[in-house]
């Protein structure tokens, strides 16, 4: 099977039975596990530490490397 035969659209991905566990990367569905407990605890710490920042500003803290 060629790479082009495996490419799917977002609309096709939305019909997958367990859609929340997939992400679409350049037309290829990839298994994406939901974040675990450590991720949730760290996210909560960031939100508590910076309560007045809008969510996008919080994302900028981690992407401005």
Legacy VTK file of the C-alpha trace (Angstrom):
# vtk DataFile Version 3.0
C-alpha trace
ASCII
DATASET POLYDATA
POINTS 65 float
0.000 0.000 0.000
1.466 3.359 -0.983
1.590 6.374 1.321
-1.056 8.146 -0.771
-3.460 5.243 -0.236
-3.212 5.672 3.557
-3.867 9.416 3.619
-7.187 10.402 5.168
-9.066 13.659 5.568
-10.304 15.166 8.822
-13.819 14.223 7.759
-12.805 10.577 7.327
-11.018 10.623 10.681
-14.194 11.862 12.348
-15.886 8.587 11.364
-13.320 6.446 13.222
-15.060 4.650 16.116
-12.467 5.706 18.714
-11.721 9.105 17.142
-10.502 10.807 20.354
-7.498 8.471 20.361
-6.252 9.550 16.936
-4.732 12.719 15.588
-4.180 13.619 11.969
-0.564 14.406 11.061
-0.116 15.452 7.416
-2.971 13.216 6.352
-1.836 10.171 8.331
-3.851 9.071 11.387
-1.619 8.575 14.433
-2.549 7.015 17.740
-2.642 9.724 20.398
-3.033 8.655 23.993
-4.851 11.074 26.298
-2.654 12.954 28.780
-2.173 11.257 32.110
-2.204 12.343 35.728
1.198 14.049 35.674
0.084 16.266 32.790
-3.061 17.264 34.677
-1.174 18.111 37.861
1.363 20.235 35.986
-1.364 22.053 34.054
-3.179 22.795 37.320
-0.007 24.237 38.843
0.497 26.555 35.877
-3.105 27.790 36.002
-2.910 28.377 39.762
0.389 30.238 39.447
-0.813 32.492 36.597
-4.567 32.944 37.244
-4.871 36.305 35.457
-3.280 35.235 32.181
-5.462 34.241 29.250
-4.977 30.620 28.092
-3.032 31.606 24.967
-0.559 33.582 27.053
0.025 30.454 29.154
0.719 28.456 26.004
3.280 31.072 24.995
5.233 30.352 28.192
6.072 26.913 26.874
6.453 27.648 23.177
8.864 30.569 23.491
11.946 28.421 23.741
LINES 1 66
65 0 1 2 3 4 5 6 7 8 9 10 11 12 13 14 15 16 17 18 19 20 21 22 23 24 25 26 27 28 29 30 31 32 33 34 35 36 37 38 39 40 41 42 43 44 45 46 47 48 49 50 51 52 53 54 55 56 57 58 59 60 61 62 63 64
